[in-house]
Amino acid sequence: MSSSAMPGDSFHVEGGARLVGEVQVSGAKNSALKLMAATLLAEGKSTILNVPDIADVAIMSELLERLGCTVVYEPTSFTLTIDVPQVPGVRADYDLVRKMRASINVLGPLVTRLGHAEVALPGGDAIGSRGLDYHIKGLKELGAEAHSEHGYVIATAPDGLTGASITLDFPSVGATENLMTAAVLAKGVTTIDNAAREPDVVDLGQLLLAMGADIEGLGSPTITITGVAKLHPATHSTLCDRIVAGTWAFAAAITQGDITIHGARAEHMEIPLDKLVAAGAVVTTTSDGVRVRMDRRPSAVDVATLPYPGFPTDLQPLIILMNAVAEGNSIVTENVFEGRFMFVNELTRLGAQIQVDGHHASITGIPHLSGAPVVATDIRAGAGLVLAGLVSEGSTIVEDGYHIDRGYPGFAEALVGLGAVVKRV
């Protein structure tokens, strides 16, 4: 993998840029990582197309290699091939899992195919508690013995899994995905009620279908899976990253710019695009994407994050930033990850006028921010802080820029191509 960011990397941003031009959005990080994990369900060589060249893909590749797979990535064609052995390893070690939460997605495939899995409790972004209760509870309902000890989730099912009716208390994406991959090889029928409806879940389901699984209801709150005896390798193309596309859409509004986003799918971004229109942006669909133009200072808009198809929590830092430089007052409510407002502490260092009360942020818009050193706490906060530097007077340094590389391939280069003065140090 070509992503070589180090924890000491920082982004140096000069204020005053209006972003104008075109960007190409690659495959979705959140989808590609789950697709990679799902290849463990079948012996042989699976191929995943449109895989972004980002640090998290390199981490997941190393995790699969430690489980005995042969992983080859071609960055020029964004193609990943994974050759899965007849008997993969069953232990995912902490030193890798702590770097990236998506590592937990090897749990379902390993326990259903091999009857045993040991996966370290995951790390990743500092955006709040995201327990594995739903994953463990669901696996138990499928007949696995699952518990946590010494920092690992250990799940066993020596006689295989059995279909069950599972109702999730919350439409967790990770739990839905893990339970789907576990159920495809279980005996009998599994229904997952209150399932996550994200496009990433549908994308994973389409790979499983290509591998020979029997799944109905993808994209709806109820997914029905009839277990099959065996799956086979497949080829699948990762869907476009709606969060990266949304980041560029908000970047156009924040900088009063004009960006054409190739690869964006408007049907996966309906509420974010509606909010941009309400803020005064002109949004048009193109033959292969979306164009967002903002000819004036944005108008403040209220928003509450919700599971898909609601406003995504991953775009919450971007709409907070837009509101921070908008005309008027707004309230942003976070309903998904309570730690997401850590971003606000850094944004106020740039002069933003934001008050946080529980899971509400009250924002008073000001014309522009003021450059200062800030620290990225997660992927989306990092991207938001770099964009904040573009609407700040003077220079802004965003430290811990390696977070950004986990989700945005070539972020600095794309910004420079749109007219920004940004460099990595």
Phi, psi and omega in degrees: 000146184269348180291117187236028183295145177245155179306335180277353182299142174224159177252128176256122190237131173261135182286163172102003183276141169252118186280121181223133176142209186231145174227154176249127180264132182271189178296157186285129175304309185297336178272313185302318183296321180288324176298318180300315180297322184292338179296342178297345183288345184221134174293141177115190191257113173257151181236129177243125182262163176058045179266124184292146180272080184229165185297322182296327177293323177295321179294314179296324177299316179294322178299315179294323178297321178293337176275002175104000181278157170256120185241128179232125179245131177252099186295334181290328180251001180055038183248133180238128174246136181233116178259111186265129181287169179299320179231092178292166171292167185237005184242121177257113191281154185299322186300334176264316185298327182295339182278344191200119185296329183299347177303332182297343182288356172278348185298307182300309180300319183291316184289327181282328183272324187248348179082005182201140175207141174230110185236125179300147176298131193279165175244231180107222185283147176271078182233019175119173183285130177226078185294164181261019184304316182296320179298308185294316180300317180294318178297322177297321179294333176276001175103003179278153166266122185221136177202172180246130175208141178052037177081010179236146166271122180245121181234133179228144176207072187300333179259014180087172180262159180233136182305149182207164172265117185242130174243120179278135177292334179219141182287066182292128178295309183299317180293317178303315182293315180296319181288325174299312183290332176286322187285338186296334178251008178282158177280127176092199190253135175242135170243135176247109178265152188058038179288153174294145184248007184305148174306329179297322179294318178297319180299316177298317179300324180291325173296315180300320176299318179295333179276356177108010180285163179242100186227137174229152174091013178302134181087358177247170180287349179235117179251131180246127184234123173258119185297146175240163185287328187202148174246165180233159178298160182209171174244135184210146179255129181293139178288163182294148183279103183290336180284318175296317177301316179296325177300315179292326178297314178290328177301321178297316182291318183297320184263009183053049185251201185207102186236130171263124187251099181284135180096345180291143177245108185302328183292343177267000187227028190301310184289316175303319180292323176299320179295322178294320177297317179298331179279353177111003180282154172258115183247125177229144175273144179247182183297332182224025181173217186219143173243132179236126181230135177232116186262359182210178175297136182297156171265142182295142178225140175277150178204151172233130179283144180210159173303156179306136012270019177288183181291127187288137176301330181293340178260002181301316178300329183287320180284331173297316179297315179301315180294330181294334179246015181269169171275125176107182181249152182210163174233127175248125182250127181257114182252000188248303182237115187292338182273000184299334183283001173304330178302325185297322180303320180286321182294325178292337174296336178270007176098001180297143181258093185225132174244128179256130176227102183065238180256025175242139172242121177262126189237130172251116184290142173232159188298322180203162181263184183231126186300144180193166173286134178223169183235130175283128179259343177202179186302306187288323176299320179299313178298319180297321181291324176296316178294325177299324178298332180288336180249026176248146174285131179087207186253146176233135175247122178256108181274166185057043181294349179300333177303318184298321181293342178290340183230347185231101178291130175060040186297311181298319181296320179295319179297317178299320178296337179266001175108005180277157172255098183222135173219152177268142177234000000 
